[in-house]
Amino acid sequence: MGLLVDGQWHDKWYDTSSSGGKFQRESAKLRNWVTVDGAAGPTGQGGFKAESGRYHLYVSLACPWAHRTLIFRKLKGLEKHIDVSVVSPDMLSNGWTFNVDAGSTGDSLFNSDFMHQIYTRHKKDYSGRVTVPVLWCKQTNQIVSNESSEIIRMFNSAFNEITSNHDDYHPAELHAKIDSVNDLVYDNINNGVYRAGFATTQGAYEEAYNGVFMALDSIEKILENNRYLAGKRITEADWRLFTTLIRFDAVYHGHFKCNRQRLEDFPNISNYVRELYQWPGVAETVNFYHIKRHYYYSHDMINPTRVVPAGPAIDFNAQHNRGRQSSN
Ligand SMILES: N[C@@H](CCC(=O)N[C@@H](CS)C(=O)NCC(=O)O)C(=O)O
């Protein structure tokens, strides 16, 4: 684990000493948008027109943020149009690697050894964390975006004319609702589990832990009367939550100490996560070997023996009861 400073790799864990033991996530720095006609998006530069074969996605199958982009690539029929390289689950002194023996597909564009080489290929003297996902433009040889929440919005709409898939997971009439659910889920659940797991003081951990379960209790209530988080219709808010939920009992409950309850103990959430897991194409994006191996093996300051737990045994293919809610 580390970061680039003026293009040089430094092996360095997150510094929580100046923040009272709190983990603070660095915001993503590369924020251009692929658009239908190449016009600039809400942030960054223009020039990235949606075209088949022009973009490449770098992901980890362990990472919940990268997982969102893989799900949208599936749901939106983009597999033929956007190819993918998968890093190894082991993120050690060189950060993410393309070590094929350790579970990577290799870097199919440049045959690089390390993900940080993709960032320095983009900009020789890049400074910052080397995160996945990354959307790469093969035509201009640069990173378009390293922000998953924006990559899924590009995938949701920019390629519709190419794929003829007009499914919309961010419909205009639900923007406000989706934003409010996303705020609750991002701070307290998606990032909340990391804030609990990477906290280095008791107080910072407990604050994050309380947020995780406050938000899960709210979600459990929402799902009592609504099939999905924004009502009747599945939206990006559901997929953004799903990638944390599917990892929860396997990793966040134990490794990140989010252990008031397992998700299996929440009747609505546990059925809902099964419905989403069983959604066509989605199970293929979930890889529990990469998920467990990454966290338990890479974070040796949390788990110094690097022993990866064998369980839990959970059947995500079991029948769910969703669809019986009075949807509103
Ligand atoms: N804001 C980013 C966050 C991505 C992120 O933090 N990815 C993690 C993997 S789960 C990572 O690559 N971490 C490496 C690091 O922080 O050095 C997004 O949502 O795309």
PDBQT file of the ligand as one rigid body, heavy atoms in Angstrom, charges set to zero:
ROOT
HETATM    1  N1  LIG A 401     -13.231   7.461  -4.807  1.00  0.00    +0.000 N 
HETATM    2  C1  LIG A 401     -12.726   6.281  -5.332  1.00  0.00    +0.000 C 
HETATM    3  C2  LIG A 401     -12.186   5.350  -4.256  1.00  0.00    +0.000 C 
HETATM    4  C3  LIG A 401     -11.530   4.150  -4.823  1.00  0.00    +0.000 C 
HETATM    5  C4  LIG A 401     -10.668   3.418  -3.784  1.00  0.00    +0.000 C 
HETATM    6  O1  LIG A 401     -10.373   3.952  -2.708  1.00  0.00    +0.000 OA
HETATM    7  N2  LIG A 401     -10.244   2.200  -4.122  1.00  0.00    +0.000 N 
HETATM    8  C5  LIG A 401      -9.419   1.426  -3.208  1.00  0.00    +0.000 C 
HETATM    9  C6  LIG A 401      -9.655  -0.059  -3.371  1.00  0.00    +0.000 C 
HETATM   10  S1  LIG A 401     -11.082  -0.647  -2.564  1.00  0.00    +0.000 SA
HETATM   11  C7  LIG A 401      -7.967   1.623  -3.555  1.00  0.00    +0.000 C 
HETATM   12  O2  LIG A 401      -7.582   1.462  -4.691  1.00  0.00    +0.000 OA
HETATM   13  N3  LIG A 401      -7.149   1.940  -2.545  1.00  0.00    +0.000 N 
HETATM   14  C8  LIG A 401      -5.740   2.085  -2.681  1.00  0.00    +0.000 C 
HETATM   15  C9  LIG A 401      -5.220   3.221  -1.849  1.00  0.00    +0.000 C 
HETATM   16  O3  LIG A 401      -5.991   3.917  -1.201  1.00  0.00    +0.000 OA
HETATM   17  O4  LIG A 401      -4.005   3.395  -1.846  1.00  0.00    +0.000 OA
HETATM   18  C10 LIG A 401     -13.837   5.647  -6.139  1.00  0.00    +0.000 C 
HETATM   19  O5  LIG A 401     -14.951   5.477  -5.608  1.00  0.00    +0.000 OA
HETATM   20  O6  LIG A 401     -13.589   5.322  -7.278  1.00  0.00    +0.000 OA
ENDROOT
TORSDOF 0
